[in-house]
Amino acid sequence: MNNSEFFIYCIQFIFLVFGFIFLEKRYKFLPIGLVPALILLIASIFIAGLSAQLAELDSRKYMKDAILLISFLDKDSSLYGLFFLTGGNGLYPQYYFPMLIASNTWSNYTSFTIEKFFLFFSLISKPNLFNVSLFFGVLSFVSKSLLLKSLHNIDPDARKVKILYAFLLIGGIDIFFVSGVYKENLLLLFLCVVLYVVYSSPKWWKYLLALLCLTNAIFIRLDTVILLLIVLLVVVLYSRLEVSKWQNKILLFLFPLIPLILLFNSPYRVYVLDKLNRYGRLKAGNTHFDFIDWKADAIDLIGQILRRWLEAFYSIHTATYYLVILNFVCALTLAFIIYLFYHQSRVWNRITVYFTMVFFSFMLVVSLLVHNYAAILRYRSPLLIFMVFGLILNLRKK
């Protein structure tokens, strides 16, 4: 980041901070007070800047594509229409194809969606990872604010709001991923908007915003959204049906299978399998697991799967200082979650049941398909935060 880019970063930072102070003083949206909210905003921006400093491969690719696309926009202003489109190459007119071909990660809709944000932030600021991270940090702060407000709307218990605030401020590696320049940042934002709309006063524009956010969540992580909907279907059916009847037990089992069968016979299955094959060919590093030998005998195969599930939740690596710190932070997070489980109410809230089922279902599935521990931690981060949200909501009253 050169001097001019740093100057723009500082001006935008000051503008965003004072803009937030003005809005919060006027509308008093957050249930935690102005100073704690300001600390949360600055912490979110700082963590996002740290992710820009690390400059992982994906974020560098997205930034490179954003810079490349700016050159196309400078030549032809009609291409600005890309902001209103999403999805794969098949949705675009012929004159968009040079841009899509030049940007090699735009061939799948998940990369396209996050690159739109990289491109937009580059246009209003400077095409630099640090300047882009400033806006990703603000988006993360908005997500955390919506979570705090949703918890307060559901249960206005100041103790629970403070516990959630502390976790969102210093929640470890999961907070890092949802605060940085990653897809998980956007996924958490879209899902938090939907959660807030469900548990706030009904307004037509809120429902429209929730629908738009859910659509973009699908384009960011279709597999995660499908799992969210399937588990939601199970929870709703379980709460509405008399499960003691054997006919309803069959329905409860069959309904979630329908979307899975449809998905298996859709083109998305080919995309997922191709992605897994490409991922499997990557060079193994310190955070990679051994592949599961699916041809092993039944007892050995079960042992492999159980070990992978354990490693997905927590795996001890000591090869580098980074992995030592990573596992220490994950250990603190797990200890906090165990504490929350120990202090749960005897009758679980339906929201808590839902988010807990979603998280454990996701972890058990992803542990079989993803062979990189750090990737699993990143993929899980939005769902883990929602599970913590549900567990805090269900804490026993003092």
C-alpha positions in Angstrom: 0.0 0.0 0.0 1.6 3.3 -1.2 1.2 6.7 0.5 -1.8 7.8 -1.6 -3.6 4.5 -0.9 -2.8 4.7 2.8 -4.2 8.3 2.8 -7.4 7.2 1.2 -7.7 4.3 3.7 -7.3 6.7 6.7 -9.9 9.2 5.2 -12.4 6.4 4.7 -11.7 4.9 8.1 -12.4 8.3 9.8 -15.5 8.8 7.7 -16.9 5.4 8.5 -16.2 5.7 12.3 -17.7 9.1 12.6 -20.6 8.1 10.4 -21.3 5.2 12.7 -21.2 7.4 15.8 -23.7 9.8 14.3 -26.1 7.0 13.2 -25.9 5.1 16.5 -26.4 8.3 18.6 -29.5 9.1 16.5 -31.1 5.7 16.1 -29.7 3.7 19.0 -29.9 0.4 17.1 -27.4 -1.7 19.2 -28.3 -2.9 22.7 -24.8 -2.6 24.0 -24.1 1.1 24.1 -22.0 3.4 21.9 -18.5 2.8 23.3 -18.7 -1.1 23.2 -20.2 -0.9 19.7 -17.4 1.4 18.5 -14.8 -1.1 19.9 -16.5 -3.9 18.0 -16.4 -1.9 14.8 -12.7 -1.1 15.1 -11.9 -4.7 16.1 -13.8 -5.9 13.0 -11.8 -3.5 10.7 -8.5 -4.5 12.4 -9.2 -8.2 11.9 -10.1 -7.6 8.3 -6.9 -5.7 7.8 -5.0 -8.6 9.3 -6.6 -11.0 6.7 -5.4 -8.6 4.0 -1.9 -8.6 5.4 -1.9 -12.4 5.2 -3.1 -12.1 1.6 -4.1 -15.8 1.1 -4.3 -17.2 -2.4 -8.0 -16.8 -2.9 -8.1 -13.1 -1.8 -5.1 -12.4 -4.1 -6.9 -14.0 -7.0 -10.1 -12.0 -6.3 -8.2 -8.8 -6.1 -6.3 -9.5 -9.3 -9.6 -10.2 -11.1 -11.1 -7.0 -9.7 -8.2 -5.0 -11.1 -8.5 -6.7 -14.4 -12.2 -6.1 -14.7 -11.7 -2.4 -13.9 -9.7 -2.1 -17.1 -12.7 -3.5 -19.0 -15.1 -1.1 -17.3 -12.8 1.9 -18.2 -13.1 0.9 -21.9 -16.8 0.3 -22.0 -19.2 1.8 -19.3 -22.1 -0.5 -20.5 -20.3 -3.4 -18.8 -21.4 -1.9 -15.4 -24.5 -3.9 -15.8 -22.6 -6.8 -14.3 -23.6 -5.5 -10.9 -27.1 -6.6 -11.5 -26.3 -10.1 -12.7 -25.1 -13.1 -10.8 -24.6 -16.8 -11.5 -22.6 -18.6 -14.2 -21.5 -17.6 -17.7 -24.7 -18.8 -19.2 -26.6 -15.7 -17.9 -24.5 -13.1 -19.6 -24.8 -11.5 -23.1 -22.2 -12.2 -25.6 -20.3 -8.9 -25.1 -19.6 -9.9 -21.5 -17.6 -13.0 -22.4 -14.2 -11.4 -22.8 -14.4 -10.2 -19.2 -15.6 -13.6 -18.0 -12.8 -15.4 -19.9 -10.1 -13.0 -18.7 -11.3 -13.5 -15.1 -10.7 -17.2 -14.8 -12.4 -17.6 -11.4 -15.7 -16.2 -12.7 -16.5 -19.6 -14.2 -18.3 -20.5 -11.0 -21.0 -18.4 -9.3 -19.5 -18.5 -5.8 -16.3 -16.7 -7.0 -18.4 -14.3 -9.1 -20.5 -13.1 -6.1 -17.5 -12.2 -3.9 -15.6 -10.7 -6.8 -18.5 -8.3 -7.3 -17.8 -7.0 -3.8 -14.1 -6.8 -4.5 -14.8 -4.9 -7.7 -17.4 -2.5 -6.2 -15.1 -1.7 -3.2 -12.2 -1.1 -5.5 -14.3 1.3 -7.6 -15.4 3.4 -4.7 -11.9 3.3 -3.0 -8.6 2.0 -4.4 -7.9 -1.5 -5.9 -5.9 -2.6 -3.0 -6.5 -5.5 -0.5 -6.2 -3.2 2.5 -8.7 -0.7 1.2 -11.1 -3.5 0.2 -10.6 -5.1 3.7 -11.9 -1.9 5.3 -15.3 -2.4 3.8 -15.3 -6.1 4.5 -14.6 -5.2 8.2 -17.6 -2.9 8.2 -19.8 -5.7 6.6 -18.6 -8.0 9.4 -19.5 -5.4 12.0 -23.0 -5.1 10.5 -23.4 -8.9 10.7 -22.4 -8.9 14.4 -24.7 -6.0 15.1 -27.6 -7.8 13.6 -26.8 -10.9 15.7 -26.8 -8.8 18.9 -30.0 -7.1 17.9 -31.7 -10.4 17.0 -30.7 -11.9 20.4 -32.1 -8.8 22.2 -35.3 -9.1 20.2 -35.8 -12.7 21.0 -34.7 -12.5 24.7 -33.8 -9.0 26.1 -31.5 -10.5 28.7 -28.6 -8.1 29.2 -26.3 -11.0 30.5 -26.8 -13.0 27.3 -26.2 -10.0 25.1 -22.9 -9.3 26.9 -21.8 -12.9 26.5 -22.5 -12.8 22.8 -20.7 -9.5 22.5 -17.6 -10.9 24.2 -17.6 -13.9 21.9 -18.0 -11.7 18.8 -15.2 -9.5 20.0 -12.6 -12.2 20.9 -14.1 -15.4 19.5 -10.9 -16.8 18.0 -10.3 -18.2 14.5 -14.0 -18.3 13.6 -14.4 -14.6 14.2 -11.3 -14.0 12.1 -12.7 -15.8 9.1 -16.1 -14.0 9.2 -14.3 -10.7 9.6 -11.8 -11.0 6.8 -11.9 -10.8 3.0 -13.5 -14.3 2.6 -16.7 -15.7 1.4 -17.7 -16.6 4.9 -17.9 -12.8 5.7 -20.6 -12.4 3.1 -22.4 -15.6 4.0 -22.7 -14.5 7.6 -23.9 -11.1 6.6 -26.7 -12.5 4.3 -27.8 -15.0 6.9 -27.8 -12.5 9.7 -30.1 -10.2 7.7 -32.5 -13.1 7.2 -32.4 -13.9 11.0 -32.9 -10.3 12.0 -35.9 -9.9 9.6 -37.6 -13.0 11.0 -37.3 -11.7 14.6 -38.1 -8.0 14.1 -41.2 -6.0 13.4 -42.7 -7.1 10.0 -42.2 -4.7 7.1 -42.5 -5.4 3.4 -39.1 -3.9 2.6 -37.5 -6.1 5.2 -38.9 -9.2 3.6 -37.7 -8.0 0.2 -34.2 -7.4 1.6 -34.2 -10.8 3.3 -35.1 -12.5 -0.1 -32.3 -10.7 -1.9 -29.8 -11.7 0.9 -31.0 -15.3 0.8 -30.5 -15.4 -3.0 -27.0 -14.1 -2.6 -26.3 -16.6 0.2 -27.2 -19.3 -2.3 -24.8 -17.9 -4.8 -22.0 -17.8 -2.2 -22.5 -21.2 -0.6 -25.3 -23.3 -2.2 -24.3 -26.4 -0.2 -24.6 -24.6 3.2 -27.9 -23.0 2.3 -29.3 -26.4 1.2 -28.3 -27.9 4.5 -29.9 -25.0 6.4 -33.2 -25.6 4.5 -33.1 -29.3 5.0 -32.6 -29.1 8.7 -35.2 -26.4 9.0 -37.6 -28.7 7.3 -36.8 -31.5 9.7 -37.2 -29.2 12.8 -40.5 -27.8 11.5 -41.9 -31.3 10.7 -40.8 -32.6 14.0 -42.6 -29.8 15.9 -45.8 -30.0 13.8 -46.2 -33.8 13.4 -47.1 -36.4 16.1 -43.8 -38.2 15.8 -45.2 -41.2 17.8 -47.2 -42.2 14.7 -45.2 -44.5 12.4 -46.5 -42.8 9.3 -45.2 -39.4 10.4 -41.8 -41.0 11.3 -41.6 -42.1 7.6 -42.6 -38.7 6.4 -40.0 -37.1 8.7 -37.3 -39.3 7.1 -38.4 -39.0 3.5 -39.0 -35.2 3.2 -35.3 -34.3 3.7 -34.3 -36.9 1.2 -36.3 -35.3 -1.6 -34.0 -32.2 -2.1 -30.9 -34.4 -1.8 -32.2 -36.7 -4.5 -33.0 -33.7 -6.7 -29.6 -32.2 -6.0 -27.8 -35.4 -6.8 -29.5 -35.6 -10.3 -28.8 -31.9 -11.0 -25.8 -30.3 -12.8 -24.6 -29.0 -9.5 -23.4 -32.5 -8.6 -21.0 -32.4 -11.5 -19.6 -29.1 -10.3 -19.2 -30.3 -6.7 -17.4 -33.5 -7.8 -15.1 -31.6 -10.1 -14.3 -29.2 -7.4 -13.5 -32.0 -4.9 -11.3 -33.7 -7.5 -9.4 -30.5 -8.1 -9.0 -29.9 -4.4 -7.8 -33.5 -3.9 -5.0 -33.0 -6.4 -3.5 -30.0 -4.4 -0.2 -30.7 -2.8 -0.6 -31.8 0.8 0.7 -29.6 3.5 0.8 -29.3 7.3 -3.0 -28.9 7.6 -4.0 -31.7 5.1 -5.6 -35.0 6.2 -4.9 -38.4 4.6 -7.6 -39.4 2.2 -10.2 -41.9 3.3 -9.7 -45.3 1.8 -13.3 -46.1 0.8 -12.3 -49.6 -0.3 -11.1 -50.6 3.1 -13.0 -53.2 5.1 -16.0 -52.0 7.1 -14.4 -51.9 10.5 -11.3 -50.0 9.3 -13.5 -47.6 7.2 -15.6 -46.8 10.3 -12.4 -46.1 12.3 -11.1 -43.8 9.5 -14.4 -41.8 9.4 -14.5 -41.5 13.2 -10.9 -40.1 13.2 -11.8 -37.7 10.5 -14.8 -36.4 12.5 -12.6 -35.9 15.5 -10.0 -34.1 13.4 -12.7 -31.9 11.9 -13.7 -30.5 15.3 -10.2 -30.3 16.6 -6.9 -31.6 15.3 -3.5 -31.1 17.0 -0.8 -29.8 14.7 2.6 -28.6 16.0 4.6 -28.3 12.9 4.7 -24.5 12.8 4.1 -21.6 15.2 1.0 -20.7 13.2 -0.6 -24.1 13.7 0.2 -24.0 17.4 -1.5 -20.7 17.8 -4.4 -21.9 15.7 -5.0 -24.9 17.8 -4.6 -23.0 21.0 -7.3 -20.5 19.9 -9.6 -23.4 18.8 -9.1 -25.1 22.2 -10.3 -21.9 23.9 -13.3 -21.8 21.6 -14.2 -25.4 22.4 -13.8 -24.8 26.1 -16.2 -21.9 25.8 -18.7 -24.0 23.9 -18.5 -26.8 26.5 -19.2 -24.2 29.2 -22.3 -23.1 27.3 -23.5 -26.7 26.8 -23.0 -27.3 30.6 -25.3 -24.3 31.5 -28.1 -25.0 29.0 -31.7 -25.0 30.1 -33.3 -28.4 30.4 -35.9 -27.6 27.7 -34.1 -26.5 24.6 -35.2 -23.5 22.6 -36.2 -24.5 19.0 -33.7 -22.0 17.6 -30.9 -23.6 19.7 -31.9 -27.1 18.4 -32.0 -25.9 14.8 -28.6 -24.2 14.8 -26.9 -27.0 16.8 -28.3 -29.6 14.3 -27.1 -27.5 11.4 -23.6 -27.2 12.7 -23.0 -30.8 13.6 -24.6 -32.0 10.4 -22.4 -29.7 8.4 -19.2 -30.8 10.3 -19.9 -34.5 9.8 -20.5 -34.0 6.1 -17.6 -31.7 5.3 -15.2 -33.8 7.3 -15.7 -36.6 4.7 -15.3 -34.3 1.7 -12.7 -31.7 2.6 -9.1 -32.9 3.3 -7.7 -29.6 4.7 -8.1 -28.8 8.4 -7.8 -25.0 7.9 -10.4 -25.1 5.1 -12.8 -26.9 7.4 -12.3 -24.3 10.1 -13.0 -21.5 7.6 -16.1 -23.3 6.1 -17.6 -23.9 9.5 -17.1 -20.4 10.9 -20.5 -18.9 10.1 -22.4 -22.0 11.3 -20.4 -22.2 14.5 -21.2 -18.6 15.3 -24.9 -19.3 14.8 -24.7 -22.4 17.1 -23.0 -20.2 19.8 -25.9 -17.7 19.3 -28.4 -20.5 19.9 -26.5 -21.8 23.0 -26.3 -18.3 24.5 -30.0 -17.8 23.9 -30.7 -21.1 25.8 -28.6 -20.4 28.8 -30.2 -21.0 32.2 -31.7 -18.0 34.0 -29.8 -16.9 37.1 
